[in-house]
Amino acid sequence: MSDRNGFILVSGCPRSGTSLCMDIQRVAHGEDVILGEKFPQEARKVMREEMRERKDDESEYAHNIRSYMMQKQDRHQDLQMSSDEDKWRDMNPEGFWEMAFTVGGIIYHPQYREMLHDVVSGKDTKICKVVSQGLFSSDPMYIGKIIYMLRHPRAVAKSQERLTRGFEIITQDGRKQNIFEDMVIHTPEMFISVTGMAARFLLNNPDIPIHFFHFEELVENPDAVLKEMSDFVGFGDYEKGNSVIQPKLNRSKHEDIPSALWEDAEYVYDEICTVARKYNSGDIEGANPHLEAIIERVMDPRCQFSREKKSWRCYRAKKNVNESICRLCISNPETRGNFLKHSEQEIGKVADHWSQEPCLFECGLDLDRDDYLTLEESVKYNFWSTGVPILKVQYDEGE
């Protein structure tokens, strides 16, 4: 086992079992080595309440102004999501165990200077959750080992859906309303994105010891997985971990909900599982081609993941658009008419009148055709005027 000093990180895609793994570390090592609050949302709430109190050197006028501003900020936050304690506890019943490094990554900060020094020098041991996107932003000099949690993207998406559906807004008449009511929020976009970020970090830092664990296996066969985790970390009473592993925690089952991104998600998942097998067997070099394959897939402009994320400015419509919107504009006269009305209502200093603007999609941004129009041709045959896009048959379903 490597003698590398640094933090022991629990990482992985959000909703992949990182919180459960942190709870295991807590009982295996004791709370003194764990960085993070069980329910950081409650801690922030307490902190804000303390901030409301008048400071000793603060005038009454300054305190009144500051209190007023904080009330406005709190109201803004309430309009985005409810801060009900029951909601947070339902999201993660056993706690989150998160702190500043969790999403932002482990980087130098004066507030943590002494702790960072003690951990890197080997004087102290600390375990911290840093999810995949935070791992990408972390300074590798502070990392000793990484416990990386894997979970099938369909279960991650379902768990994320449960998380998202907990959000509520306060309506103008004071009612609480679930902003995702009657909506299916079930997409692997987040899984694909953050796994790509983790792949890039691992490819650039092959010297950091890492061991992968599957959430499903941890819940179904805890004794064997905990033994494996204990062997990797090298210390701690991991038998105690059984006390926090409950089958009911695996509440998010796979669902066959349509999404254009499942093909990309399954590909990325298969590749990261191969990476896990390679790393866990000590074949780091053998894992590199699969890490590269993940990055290549995520960066491929023709893959559905990249298409759904890419957007651009349509100077004809005078608004930001993406591939789906452009195809709808081309195929649907009603949508096109709405865009036309919007364009004529917007007085732009950069864009000309819509009749003098080209359609950038038919000039090169449509990845499914190769007979692009020139900018001049797009203006000349402006389908907003003619009502008939050039080569419209390419967009008709079934053609």
CORVEN-V405881 format. One record per residue. N is the residue number from 1. SS is DSSP state (A for helix, B for strand, O for the rest). PHI is phi in radians with two decimals (999 if undefined). OMEGA is omega in whole degrees, 0 to 359 (* if undefined). Layout:
((N:SS:PHI:OMEGA) (N:SS:PHI:OMEGA))
//
This chain:
((1:O:999:183) (2:O:-1.13:176) (3:O:-1.63:182) (4:O:-1.04:177) (5:O:-1.48:177) (6:O:2.43:180) (7:B:-1.19:166) (8:B:-1.55:183) (9:B:-1.77:166) (10:B:-1.78:185) (11:B:-2.24:182) (12:B:2.42:177) (13:O:-1.08:173) (14:O:-0.90:182) (15:O:1.31:180) (16:O:-1.82:181) (17:O:1.84:181) (18:A:-1.17:180) (19:A:-1.20:176) (20:A:-1.08:180) (21:A:-1.10:177) (22:A:-1.15:178) (23:A:-1.14:176) (24:A:-1.11:178) (25:A:-1.09:181) (26:A:-1.08:182) (27:A:-1.36:181) (28:A:-1.38:186) (29:A:-2.08:185) (30:O:1.70:186) (31:A:-1.19:182) (32:A:-1.13:183) (33:A:-1.66:183) (34:B:-1.59:173) (35:B:-1.71:177) (36:O:2.35:178) (37:B:-1.63:178) (38:O:-1.05:175) (39:O:-2.20:183) (40:A:-1.06:178) (41:A:-1.10:179) (42:A:-1.22:179) (43:A:-1.10:178) (44:A:-1.16:179) (45:A:-1.13:178) (46:A:-1.11:180) (47:A:-1.07:180) (48:A:-1.18:177) (49:A:-1.12:178) (50:A:-1.17:180) (51:A:-1.20:180) (52:A:-1.26:183) (53:O:-1.15:181) (54:O:-1.26:179) (55:O:-1.36:184) (56:O:-1.05:184) (57:O:-1.73:185) (58:O:-1.82:179) (59:O:-1.27:179) (60:A:-1.11:181) (61:A:-1.14:180) (62:A:-1.12:180) (63:A:-1.16:180) (64:A:-1.10:179) (65:A:-1.13:181) (66:A:-1.12:179) (67:A:-1.11:179) (68:A:-1.08:180) (69:A:-1.13:179) (70:A:-1.18:177) (71:A:-1.10:178) (72:A:-1.13:179) (73:A:-1.13:179) (74:A:-1.10:179) (75:A:-1.12:179) (76:A:-1.10:179) (77:A:-1.16:180) (78:A:-1.14:178) (79:A:-1.24:179) (80:A:-1.58:179) (81:O:-2.80:177) (82:O:-1.32:179) (83:O:-1.86:180) (84:O:-1.04:180) (85:A:-1.06:182) (86:A:-1.07:181) (87:A:-1.12:182) (88:A:-1.13:181) (89:A:-1.20:177) (90:A:-1.25:179) (91:A:-1.07:183) (92:O:-2.55:188) (93:O:-0.98:184) (94:O:-1.67:176) (95:O:1.79:183) (96:O:-1.74:182) (97:O:0.95:183) (98:B:-2.12:176) (99:O:-2.67:188) (100:O:-1.06:182) (101:A:-1.33:192) (102:A:-0.99:180) (103:A:-1.81:183) (104:A:-1.33:182) (105:O:1.61:179) (106:O:-1.48:176) (107:O:-2.37:181) (108:O:-1.15:173) (109:O:-2.57:182) (110:A:-0.93:181) (111:A:-1.08:184) (112:A:-1.94:186) (113:A:-0.99:183) (114:A:-1.13:180) (115:A:-1.12:180) (116:A:-1.05:180) (117:A:-1.10:183) (118:A:-1.13:181) (119:A:-1.24:182) (120:A:-1.16:179) (121:O:-1.41:179) (122:O:1.53:180) (123:O:-1.33:185) (124:O:-2.51:177) (125:O:-2.14:177) (126:O:-2.38:178) (127:B:-2.07:188) (128:B:-2.47:174) (129:B:-1.49:174) (130:O:-2.36:184) (131:O:-1.18:191) (132:A:-0.93:181) (133:A:-1.19:175) (134:A:-1.27:176) (135:A:-1.02:180) (136:A:-1.03:183) (137:A:-1.61:187) (138:O:-1.40:173) (139:O:-1.47:185) (140:A:-1.06:181) (141:A:-1.12:181) (142:A:-1.66:187) (143:B:-1.87:177) (144:B:-1.64:180) (145:B:-2.57:179) (146:B:-2.27:168) (147:B:-1.68:186) (148:B:-1.94:181) (149:B:-1.61:176) (150:B:-2.04:176) (151:O:-2.66:182) (152:O:-1.03:184) (153:A:-1.06:178) (154:A:-1.21:176) (155:A:-1.26:177) (156:A:-1.08:181) (157:A:-1.11:179) (158:A:-1.16:179) (159:A:-1.18:177) (160:A:-1.14:177) (161:A:-1.08:178) (162:A:-1.09:179) (163:A:-1.10:184) (164:A:-1.20:183) (165:A:-1.17:178) (166:O:-1.34:185) (167:O:-1.32:180) (168:B:-2.29:172) (169:B:-2.10:174) (170:B:-1.74:182) (171:O:-1.28:182) (172:O:-1.08:178) (173:O:-1.59:174) (174:O:1.57:181) (175:O:-1.48:173) (176:B:-1.54:181) (177:B:-2.39:176) (178:B:-1.24:186) (179:O:-1.25:179) (180:O:-1.91:180) (181:O:-1.04:179) (182:O:1.14:177) (183:O:-2.03:175) (184:O:-1.65:179) (185:O:-1.86:190) (186:O:-2.64:185) (187:O:-2.46:178) (188:O:-1.56:184) (189:A:-0.99:181) (190:A:-1.11:179) (191:A:-1.03:181) (192:A:-1.08:184) (193:A:-1.09:186) (194:A:-1.29:176) (195:A:-1.19:175) (196:A:-1.09:179) (197:A:-1.17:179) (198:A:-1.14:180) (199:A:-1.04:180) (200:A:-1.13:179) (201:A:-1.12:182) (202:A:-1.13:180) (203:A:-1.11:182) (204:A:-1.50:184) (205:O:-2.36:184) (206:O:-1.23:183) (207:O:-1.48:180) (208:O:-1.50:179) (209:B:-1.10:180) (210:B:-2.48:177) (211:B:-2.32:183) (212:B:-1.72:177) (213:B:-2.37:178) (214:B:-1.55:180) (215:A:-1.00:182) (216:A:-1.06:179) (217:A:-1.20:179) (218:A:-1.07:181) (219:A:-1.31:185) (220:A:-1.46:183) (221:O:-2.40:189) (222:A:-1.10:184) (223:A:-1.03:182) (224:A:-1.16:182) (225:A:-1.20:179) (226:A:-1.14:176) (227:A:-1.11:179) (228:A:-1.12:179) (229:A:-1.16:179) (230:A:-1.11:179) (231:A:-1.11:181) (232:A:-1.25:182) (233:A:-1.24:175) (234:O:1.68:178) (235:O:-2.79:182) (236:O:1.83:181) (237:O:-1.64:185) (238:A:-1.33:175) (239:A:-1.08:178) (240:A:-1.19:181) (241:A:-1.06:178) (242:A:-1.01:185) (243:A:-1.21:182) (244:A:-1.93:179) (245:O:-1.61:181) (246:O:-2.20:179) (247:A:-0.93:183) (248:A:-1.17:179) (249:A:-1.18:179) (250:O:-1.51:186) (251:O:-1.48:187) (252:O:-1.69:182) (253:O:-1.58:179) (254:O:-1.10:176) (255:O:-2.30:180) (256:O:-1.60:179) (257:O:-1.74:185) (258:O:-1.00:172) (259:O:-2.81:179) (260:O:-1.24:185) (261:O:-1.69:185) (262:A:-1.11:180) (263:A:-1.06:177) (264:A:-1.13:182) (265:A:-1.12:180) (266:A:-1.12:179) (267:A:-1.09:181) (268:A:-1.09:180) (269:A:-1.14:179) (270:A:-1.05:181) (271:A:-1.20:181) (272:A:-1.24:175) (273:A:-1.18:175) (274:A:-1.14:175) (275:A:-0.99:181) (276:A:-1.05:180) (277:A:-1.11:180) (278:A:-1.14:180) (279:A:-1.07:184) (280:A:-1.15:178) (281:O:-1.66:178) (282:O:1.57:181) (283:O:-1.62:183) (284:A:-1.16:180) (285:A:-1.09:179) (286:A:-1.17:180) (287:A:-1.42:187) (288:A:-1.01:179) (289:A:-1.04:181) (290:A:-1.38:172) (291:A:-1.13:178) (292:A:-1.12:179) (293:A:-1.14:178) (294:A:-1.10:181) (295:A:-1.09:180) (296:A:-1.09:180) (297:A:-1.16:182) (298:A:-1.15:182) (299:A:-1.54:182) (300:O:-1.14:183) (301:O:-1.12:181) (302:O:-1.57:179) (303:O:-1.28:186) (304:A:-1.08:180) (305:A:-1.05:180) (306:A:-1.17:181) (307:A:-1.09:183) (308:A:-1.27:181) (309:A:-1.51:186) (310:O:-1.34:176) (311:O:-2.48:180) (312:B:-2.70:181) (313:B:-1.61:173) (314:B:-1.64:183) (315:O:-1.35:176) (316:O:-1.33:180) (317:O:-1.51:183) (318:O:1.03:177) (319:B:-2.80:177) (320:B:-1.35:184) (321:B:-2.40:172) (322:O:-2.43:185) (323:A:-1.02:182) (324:A:-1.07:180) (325:A:-1.15:181) (326:A:-1.13:180) (327:A:-1.14:179) (328:A:-1.19:178) (329:A:-1.09:182) (330:A:-1.22:188) (331:A:-1.66:188) (332:O:-2.10:181) (333:A:-1.04:181) (334:A:-1.15:177) (335:A:-1.08:179) (336:A:-1.05:179) (337:A:-1.13:177) (338:A:-1.14:177) (339:A:-1.12:180) (340:A:-1.08:179) (341:A:-1.08:180) (342:A:-1.09:182) (343:A:-1.09:183) (344:A:-1.28:178) (345:A:-1.46:181) (346:O:-1.65:178) (347:O:-1.66:184) (348:O:-1.76:178) (349:O:-1.54:182) (350:O:-1.76:184) (351:O:-1.43:174) (352:O:-1.44:174) (353:O:-1.00:186) (354:A:-0.94:181) (355:A:-1.21:181) (356:A:-1.89:181) (357:O:-1.88:177) (358:O:-1.40:171) (359:O:-1.60:184) (360:O:-1.15:180) (361:A:-1.15:181) (362:A:-1.43:179) (363:A:-1.71:178) (364:A:2.74:183) (365:A:-1.49:175) (366:O:-1.42:185) (367:O:-1.34:184) (368:O:-1.73:176) (369:O:-2.38:180) (370:O:-2.18:179) (371:O:-1.79:185) (372:O:-1.20:172) (373:O:-1.52:171) (374:O:-1.34:178) (375:A:-1.02:181) (376:A:-1.18:178) (377:A:-1.12:180) (378:A:-1.11:177) (379:A:-1.24:183) (380:A:-1.09:182) (381:O:-1.82:184) (382:O:-0.91:185) (383:A:-1.30:172) (384:A:-1.21:178) (385:A:-1.53:185) (386:A:-1.39:184) (387:O:1.35:181) (388:O:-2.25:178) (389:O:-1.08:175) (390:O:-1.11:181) (391:O:0.98:180) (392:A:-1.02:183) (393:A:-1.00:180) (394:A:-1.12:185) (395:A:-1.79:179) (396:O:-1.34:182) (397:O:-1.03:177) (398:O:1.58:181) (399:O:-1.58:*))
//
